Amino acid sequence: MKRLLIYTSLFFVIIPCLFSCGNLNAAIESTSIEEDSTEREQFIQDSIAHEQFIQDSVEQATVAAETIARLKSKFTEKKDEFNDVVWIKPNNAPRYTDRNGVYCYFAIKNGIAYNFRFRYQYYADDWLFIQNMIFNIDGENTTIYPDMETDCGNGGKIWEWCDESVSNSSNIDKYFILGIANAKSVKVKMNGRQYYDTRTLTEAQIKTIKDTYDYYLALGGKFE
């Protein structure tokens, strides 16, 4: 009789345990499957993102190579004889300061473009002593305050000019350059100490600034 009671007790203890252990194993197996599925989904997403990055990089490299090939002949390279810097200027930029003109240029060192610059030259009979310039770009006004240089000669002629580094910390930044590069119309008002004068950028000048900007980016240039 005692043995029967013991066996009966063990039955009621072991059987629930078996069912409980079975449920536990099933739960563990289910959790393991879910974790494997999540890891696989993450692996697939990471793989897709990596492939897209590679594809984008290849496309960007292709576009850059095409841009360089298209624009290279429009620029003149001049190596600085005292260091490894090569200056890149548009072919149609004024060769001398005593000429009217506006253009951008930049440098290359170790194969990478840097130091994108904006240059404006005013050549006339009378001094302005320019203090600021207002650029009307497709109807929107932007005022810049460049550091101007002055000189004179050539039978009483004067020239004033600036040569500014384009920086995101200045109002002569990449957005100012982009505005000009993509504009249909750009007018400039040069405000002097007592007088002012106005100029209108030609289509060729606007196009050259855009070409210089595109060429700079294609050669790895950045704006800081």
C-alpha positions in Angstrom: 0.0 0.0 0.0 2.8 2.4 0.9 4.5 1.6 -2.4 1.3 2.5 -4.3 1.1 5.8 -2.6 4.7 6.6 -3.4 4.3 5.6 -7.1 1.1 7.7 -7.3 2.9 10.7 -5.7 5.8 10.4 -8.1 3.4 10.2 -11.1 1.8 13.5 -10.1 5.2 15.1 -9.6 7.0 13.7 -12.7 4.2 14.1 -15.3 3.7 17.9 -14.7 7.4 18.3 -14.7 7.7 16.7 -18.1 5.0 18.9 -19.6 6.6 22.0 -17.9 10.1 21.1 -19.2 8.7 20.5 -22.7 7.1 23.9 -22.7 10.3 25.4 -21.4 12.3 23.8 -24.2 9.8 24.9 -26.8 10.0 28.5 -25.4 13.8 28.4 -25.5 13.8 27.0 -29.1 11.3 29.7 -30.1 13.4 32.5 -28.6 16.5 31.1 -30.3 14.7 31.0 -33.7 13.5 34.6 -33.2 17.0 35.8 -32.3 18.4 34.0 -35.4 15.7 35.6 -37.5 16.5 39.1 -36.2 20.2 38.7 -36.7 19.6 37.5 -40.2 17.4 40.4 -41.0 20.0 42.8 -39.6 22.7 41.1 -41.6 20.6 41.5 -44.8 19.9 45.2 -44.1 23.6 45.8 -43.4 24.5 44.0 -46.6 22.0 46.0 -48.7 23.3 49.3 -47.1 26.9 48.4 -47.8 26.1 47.5 -51.4 24.3 50.8 -51.8 27.2 52.6 -50.3 29.6 50.9 -52.8 27.3 51.6 -55.7 26.9 55.3 -54.7 30.7 55.6 -54.3 31.3 54.1 -57.7 28.7 56.4 -59.2 30.2 59.4 -57.5 33.7 58.4 -58.7 32.3 58.1 -62.2 30.6 61.5 -62.1 33.8 63.1 -60.7 36.0 61.5 -63.4 33.6 62.7 -66.1 33.5 66.2 -64.6 37.3 66.4 -64.5 37.6 65.2 -68.1 35.1 67.7 -69.2 36.5 70.7 -67.4 40.3 70.2 -67.2 41.0 72.0 -70.5 39.2 75.1 -69.2 41.8 75.7 -66.4 45.4 76.6 -66.2 47.7 74.9 -63.6 50.6 76.8 -62.1 53.0 75.1 -59.6 54.3 77.2 -56.8 58.1 77.0 -57.1 58.6 77.0 -53.3 56.3 74.2 -52.3 54.1 71.3 -53.6 51.0 73.5 -54.2 49.5 73.8 -57.7 47.1 76.7 -58.3 44.2 76.1 -60.6 42.7 79.2 -62.4 40.2 79.6 -65.2 41.7 80.2 -68.6 39.6 83.3 -69.0 40.5 84.9 -65.6 42.3 88.3 -65.9 46.1 87.7 -66.0 46.7 91.0 -64.2 45.1 93.0 -61.4 44.6 96.1 -63.4 41.6 94.6 -65.2 37.9 94.3 -64.4 36.9 90.8 -63.4 35.4 88.3 -61.0 36.3 84.6 -60.7 37.1 81.8 -58.4 40.2 79.6 -58.1 41.8 77.0 -55.8 44.9 75.0 -54.9 45.8 71.3 -55.1 48.2 69.6 -52.8 48.9 65.9 -52.8 46.2 65.4 -55.4 43.4 66.9 -53.3 41.8 70.3 -54.0 41.6 72.9 -51.1 41.5 76.6 -50.4 38.7 77.7 -52.7 38.9 81.4 -53.3 36.8 84.3 -54.6 38.4 87.2 -56.4 36.9 90.5 -57.5 38.7 93.2 -59.4 37.6 96.8 -60.1 39.5 98.9 -62.7 38.4 102.5 -63.4 39.4 106.2 -63.6 38.2 107.2 -60.1 38.6 105.8 -56.6 35.7 104.2 -54.8 37.6 102.8 -51.8 35.1 100.0 -51.7 33.8 99.2 -48.2 31.2 96.6 -49.1 29.5 95.0 -52.1 25.9 94.1 -52.6 25.3 91.2 -54.9 21.8 91.1 -56.4 21.5 87.4 -57.3 18.2 86.7 -59.2 16.5 89.5 -57.2 17.9 88.4 -53.8 20.5 90.7 -52.1 23.6 89.5 -50.3 26.1 92.0 -48.8 29.8 91.0 -48.4 32.6 92.9 -46.6 35.8 91.9 -48.3 39.3 93.1 -47.4 40.1 95.4 -50.3 43.5 96.2 -51.7 44.3 99.3 -53.9 46.8 100.4 -56.4 47.1 102.9 -59.3 49.1 103.7 -62.4 48.7 103.4 -66.2 48.1 107.1 -66.7 45.9 107.8 -63.7 43.9 104.6 -63.7 43.1 102.9 -60.3 42.3 99.4 -59.3 40.8 97.9 -56.2 40.5 94.2 -55.6 39.8 91.5 -53.0 41.0 87.9 -52.8 39.0 86.0 -50.2 39.0 82.4 -48.9 35.5 80.9 -49.2 34.6 79.6 -45.7 31.4 78.5 -44.0 32.4 80.8 -41.1 32.1 83.8 -43.5 29.3 85.3 -45.5 31.5 84.6 -48.5 30.6 80.9 -48.2 29.8 78.1 -50.5 26.1 79.1 -50.6 27.1 82.6 -51.8 29.2 80.9 -54.6 26.4 78.5 -55.4 23.9 81.3 -55.7 26.1 83.0 -58.3 26.9 79.8 -60.1 23.3 78.9 -60.6 22.0 82.4 -61.2 20.4 83.8 -64.4 21.3 87.4 -63.4 23.9 88.8 -61.0 24.4 92.5 -60.5 26.9 94.1 -58.1 26.8 97.4 -56.3 30.2 98.5 -55.0 29.8 100.9 -52.1 32.7 103.2 -51.5 33.5 105.9 -48.9 31.5 108.5 -50.8 30.6 107.0 -54.2 29.4 103.7 -55.6 29.5 101.9 -58.9 27.6 99.0 -60.4 28.5 96.1 -62.6 26.6 93.2 -64.2 28.3 89.8 -64.4 28.3 88.4 -67.8 27.0 84.9 -68.7 30.6 83.8 -69.2 31.7 85.0 -65.8 28.7 83.2 -64.1 29.4 80.0 -66.1 33.1 80.1 -65.2 32.3 80.3 -61.5 30.0 77.3 -61.8 32.7 75.4 -63.7 35.3 76.2 -61.0 32.9 75.1 -58.2 32.2 71.8 -60.0 35.8 71.2 -60.8 36.8 71.8 -57.2 34.3 69.3 -55.9 35.3 66.7 -58.5 38.9 67.0 -57.3 37.9 66.2 -53.7 37.6 69.8 -52.5 35.5 70.6 -49.4 34.3 73.7 -47.6 35.0 74.2 -43.9 
